[in-house]
Amino acid sequence: MVAQEIGLEEKVAALRGPHAYPDAPPSVEVIETHMSYVFLTPTHAYKMKKPVRYDFLDFSTLELRRHNCQEELRLNRRLAPGIYLEVQALRRTSAGSLQIGSEGEAVEWLVQMHRLPKADMLDERIRHGTLTAPEIDGLADRLAVFYLDAPSEQISYTEHRAHLVREVERDRAACAAHAGTFDPASLARLFGAHLDFLDEHGARLAERIAAGLLVEGHGDLRPQHVCLLQPPVVFDCIEFNRRFRIVDPVAELAYLAMECELLGATHIGPRLLRRYAARTGDSPPPVLIDFYKSRSAAVRARLCLLHTRELERASWDRWLQAGRRYLELAQRYAGEIGGAAAADR
């Protein structure tokens, strides 16, 4: 039997049980994301990529998944040192069982991490009202040092603008696939506002690129990916597409601000950005922040809608509702761009 004959469901079923792990943990919790499964034991987390392929990533073969696991390990050690341990093989033993170990045929690859305390995740702190101002400042300081230390990316404004236009069109296409769910006029205004921003305020982006502000960042800076240890740990960056990690640091902070606002914590973003500005001297105008927030929310909506491709129609509602919330937020920020631009003049 060859490795390809073992399906995803069989691998997931094996990893749900304790006997697949070297230490036979007493319990295993399973979390499914858009592109992965995460298996949580009391002490460790194991992340397994789904064999999926989109226009922005390719996990379709075992070797590609192994490569991306290795990249995930390398890249996440930048902001989560000591958390990412190694790439482990799920192997078929001579007895035919599937186990993580060193003997047998490798049928899948997983990233092994230390398990982080759930109570210290930023999203959990927001939900329980236990986040403190010094912790927000500490996170801003950690990110400021990371961005300041990162080499500038040599990219032209023309190339960066073309990338943003392609992203807008991908958002539009994802929404068009669910045309009966969303108001087409509202979507046209939203995506039109994004393209109009590039026409009317593109010089602001060009100035930041010319100043060398774009860096290889995290790419998916959300509250779920922040653990408020001392120092803070930021994990689960995008490993599968380097272009998505080439960012304006302020865009990443605006993305995190948007996600915090979605959880009801509107105070986090302004404090993060003020602290970041104090540490770096980089204080962009509000119109740019609103644009970055609106773009981030639209991208998150797209990802929610793409997830429905993997599901039976009866299971779509959760993701359609999430997509709607993000689109409503994106539309709100887009509506604020004009006011912010006027105030900035």
C-alpha positions in Angstrom: 0.0 0.0 0.0 1.3 3.4 -0.9 1.0 6.6 1.3 -1.5 8.2 -1.0 -4.0 5.5 -0.3 -4.4 6.6 3.2 -7.1 9.3 3.2 -7.4 12.4 5.3 -10.2 11.0 7.4 -8.1 8.0 8.4 -5.2 10.2 9.4 -7.5 12.4 11.5 -9.2 9.4 13.1 -5.8 8.0 14.1 -4.6 11.3 15.6 -7.7 11.6 17.7 -6.6 8.7 19.7 -3.8 8.6 22.3 -1.9 5.7 20.8 -0.8 7.8 17.8 1.5 9.9 20.1 4.8 8.9 21.7 3.7 9.8 25.2 0.1 8.4 24.8 -1.6 11.5 26.3 -4.7 11.1 28.3 -6.8 13.3 26.0 -6.6 14.8 22.5 -8.6 17.9 21.5 -9.1 18.5 17.7 -9.5 21.9 16.1 -10.3 22.2 12.4 -9.3 25.4 10.5 -9.6 26.4 6.8 -6.4 24.6 5.8 -5.3 22.4 8.8 -6.2 20.2 11.7 -4.6 21.0 15.1 -4.4 18.2 17.6 -4.0 19.4 21.2 -2.6 17.2 24.0 -2.2 18.5 27.5 1.4 19.5 26.7 1.8 19.8 23.0 0.1 20.9 19.8 0.4 19.1 16.4 -0.6 20.8 13.2 -1.4 18.8 10.1 -2.1 20.5 6.8 -5.1 19.5 4.7 -4.3 18.2 1.1 -5.9 21.3 -0.4 -5.0 23.5 -3.3 -6.1 27.1 -3.9 -4.9 29.8 -6.2 -2.8 31.1 -3.3 -1.4 27.9 -1.8 -0.7 24.3 -2.7 -0.7 21.5 -0.1 -1.8 18.9 -2.6 1.1 16.5 -2.3 2.9 15.0 0.7 6.2 16.6 -0.3 4.6 20.1 -0.5 3.1 19.6 2.9 6.5 18.6 4.3 8.1 21.6 2.8 5.5 23.9 4.2 5.8 22.3 7.6 9.5 23.1 7.6 8.8 26.7 6.5 6.3 27.0 9.3 8.9 25.9 11.8 11.5 28.3 10.4 9.3 31.4 10.1 7.4 31.1 13.4 10.6 30.9 15.4 11.0 34.6 14.7 8.2 35.7 17.0 7.6 32.4 19.0 11.1 31.2 19.9 11.1 28.1 22.0 7.5 27.2 21.1 8.0 25.5 17.7 9.8 22.2 18.3 10.2 20.1 15.1 8.5 18.6 12.1 7.3 15.1 13.0 6.2 12.3 10.7 3.0 10.3 11.0 4.1 6.8 10.0 2.5 3.5 9.2 4.0 0.9 11.4 4.8 -2.7 10.4 1.6 -3.6 12.2 -0.4 -1.2 10.0 -1.3 1.4 12.6 -0.6 5.1 12.2 1.8 6.7 14.8 4.0 9.7 15.2 7.5 8.3 15.3 10.8 7.4 13.6 10.0 3.9 12.2 7.8 3.1 9.3 6.6 4.8 6.1 5.9 8.5 6.4 2.3 9.1 5.4 1.9 12.7 6.7 3.9 15.5 8.3 3.0 17.6 11.3 4.5 20.6 13.1 5.0 19.9 16.8 4.7 22.8 19.3 4.6 23.4 23.0 0.9 24.0 23.9 0.3 27.6 24.9 -2.1 28.4 27.8 -5.5 29.1 26.4 -6.3 31.6 29.1 -3.5 33.9 28.0 -4.5 34.1 24.3 -5.4 37.6 23.4 -8.9 36.6 22.2 -9.6 34.9 25.5 -8.4 37.9 27.4 -10.7 40.1 25.4 -13.7 37.8 26.0 -13.1 37.7 29.8 -12.1 41.3 30.2 -8.7 40.5 31.7 -6.4 42.3 29.3 -4.3 45.1 30.8 -2.9 48.2 29.3 0.7 47.2 30.0 0.1 44.0 28.1 -1.1 45.9 25.1 2.0 48.1 25.3 4.2 45.0 25.7 2.8 43.5 22.5 3.2 46.7 20.6 6.9 46.9 21.8 7.5 43.3 20.8 6.1 43.9 17.3 7.9 47.2 16.9 11.3 45.6 17.5 10.4 42.8 15.1 9.5 45.2 12.3 12.4 47.5 12.9 14.8 44.6 12.8 13.3 43.2 9.6 15.1 44.1 6.3 13.2 46.3 3.9 11.7 44.5 1.0 12.7 45.8 -2.4 9.4 46.1 -4.3 8.0 48.8 -6.6 4.8 50.6 -6.0 3.6 49.4 -9.4 4.1 45.8 -8.3 2.5 46.4 -4.9 -0.5 48.1 -6.4 -1.0 45.3 -8.9 -1.0 42.8 -6.0 -3.6 44.8 -4.1 -5.8 45.0 -7.2 -5.6 41.3 -7.7 -6.6 40.8 -4.1 -9.6 43.0 -4.5 -10.7 41.0 -7.5 -10.3 37.7 -5.6 -12.5 39.1 -2.9 -15.1 40.1 -5.5 -15.0 36.7 -7.1 -15.5 34.9 -3.8 -18.5 37.0 -3.0 -19.9 36.6 -6.5 -20.0 32.8 -5.9 -22.6 33.5 -3.2 -24.5 36.2 -5.2 -27.8 35.3 -3.5 -26.4 35.9 0.0 -25.1 39.5 -0.2 -26.4 42.8 -1.6 -24.6 43.3 -5.0 -24.9 47.1 -4.8 -23.2 47.2 -1.3 -20.4 44.9 -2.6 -19.9 47.1 -5.6 -19.5 50.2 -3.4 -17.1 48.3 -1.1 -14.7 47.1 -3.8 -15.1 50.3 -5.7 -14.0 52.2 -2.6 -10.9 50.0 -2.4 -9.9 50.7 -6.0 -10.8 54.4 -5.7 -8.4 54.6 -2.7 -5.5 53.4 -4.8 -6.4 56.0 -7.4 -6.8 58.9 -5.0 -4.4 58.1 -2.2 -1.9 55.8 -3.9 0.8 58.4 -3.4 0.7 57.7 0.3 1.4 54.0 -0.3 4.1 54.9 -2.8 5.8 57.1 -0.2 5.9 54.3 2.4 7.3 51.9 -0.1 10.0 54.4 -1.2 10.8 54.9 2.5 11.6 51.1 2.8 8.8 50.4 5.2 7.6 47.2 3.7 9.0 44.1 5.4 8.5 40.3 5.6 6.1 40.2 8.5 3.7 37.7 10.0 0.9 37.8 7.5 -2.0 36.7 9.7 -1.8 38.8 12.9 -5.0 38.0 14.7 -5.9 37.8 18.5 -6.0 34.0 18.2 -2.3 34.1 17.2 -1.1 36.1 20.2 -0.3 34.7 23.6 0.4 37.2 26.3 3.3 35.5 28.0 6.3 37.5 29.1 7.5 38.4 26.5 4.5 38.0 24.2 4.4 35.2 21.7 3.0 35.7 18.2 2.6 32.4 16.3 0.9 30.7 13.3 2.3 33.1 10.6 1.6 32.5 6.9 4.2 30.1 5.6 2.6 29.0 2.3 2.9 32.2 0.3 5.7 34.7 0.9 4.0 37.5 -1.0 1.3 37.5 1.8 4.0 38.2 4.3 5.3 41.2 2.5 3.5 43.9 4.4 3.4 47.4 5.7 3.8 46.9 9.5 0.9 49.4 10.0 -1.3 47.2 7.8 -0.6 44.2 10.2 -1.4 46.3 13.2 -4.6 47.6 11.5 -5.5 44.0 10.8 -5.1 43.1 14.5 -7.1 46.2 15.5 -9.9 45.2 13.1 -10.1 41.7 14.6 -10.1 43.1 18.1 -12.9 45.4 17.2 -14.9 42.4 15.9 -14.6 41.0 19.4 -15.8 44.2 20.9 -12.5 45.6 22.0 -12.3 48.9 20.2 -9.7 50.4 22.5 -6.9 47.9 21.6 -6.1 49.1 18.1 -5.7 52.8 18.9 -3.4 52.0 21.8 -1.3 49.6 19.8 -0.9 52.1 17.0 0.0 54.9 19.4 2.6 52.8 21.2 4.0 51.6 17.9 4.3 55.2 16.6 6.0 56.2 19.8 8.6 53.4 19.5 9.2 53.8 15.7 8.3 57.3 14.8 5.8 55.9 12.2 2.4 57.6 12.5 0.4 57.2 9.3 -2.7 59.2 8.6 -6.1 57.8 9.7 -7.2 57.4 6.0 -4.5 54.7 5.5 -5.5 52.9 8.7 -9.2 52.8 7.6 -8.1 51.4 4.2 -6.0 48.7 5.7 -8.8 47.7 8.1 -11.3 47.6 5.3 -9.0 45.5 3.2 -8.2 43.1 6.0 -11.9 42.6 6.8 -12.7 41.9 3.1 -9.9 39.3 2.9 -11.2 37.6 6.0 -14.7 37.5 4.5 -13.2 35.9 1.3 -11.5 33.1 3.4 -14.8 32.4 5.2 -16.6 32.1 1.9 -13.9 29.9 0.4 -14.3 27.5 3.3 -17.7 26.6 2.0 -16.1 24.8 -0.9 -15.0 22.0 1.4 -18.4 21.6 3.1 -21.9 20.2 2.3 -24.4 23.0 1.7 -26.1 22.2 5.0 -22.9 23.3 6.8 -22.5 26.6 5.1 -24.4 28.9 7.4 -21.7 29.4 10.0 -19.2 30.5 7.4 -21.7 32.7 5.5 -22.6 34.4 8.8 -18.9 35.0 9.6 -18.3 36.3 6.1 -21.3 38.7 6.5 -19.9 40.1 9.7 -16.5 40.8 8.1 -18.1 42.4 5.0 -20.2 44.7 7.2 -17.1 45.7 9.0 -15.2 46.2 5.7 -18.1 48.4 4.5 -18.1 50.5 7.6 -14.4 51.2 7.4 -14.7 52.0 3.7 -17.4 54.5 4.5 -15.0 56.2 6.9 -12.2 56.6 4.4 -13.7 59.7 2.9 -14.1 61.4 6.3 -10.6 60.5 7.4 -9.2 61.8 4.2 -11.0 65.1 4.6 -9.8 65.5 8.2 -6.3 64.8 7.0 -6.2 67.6 4.5 
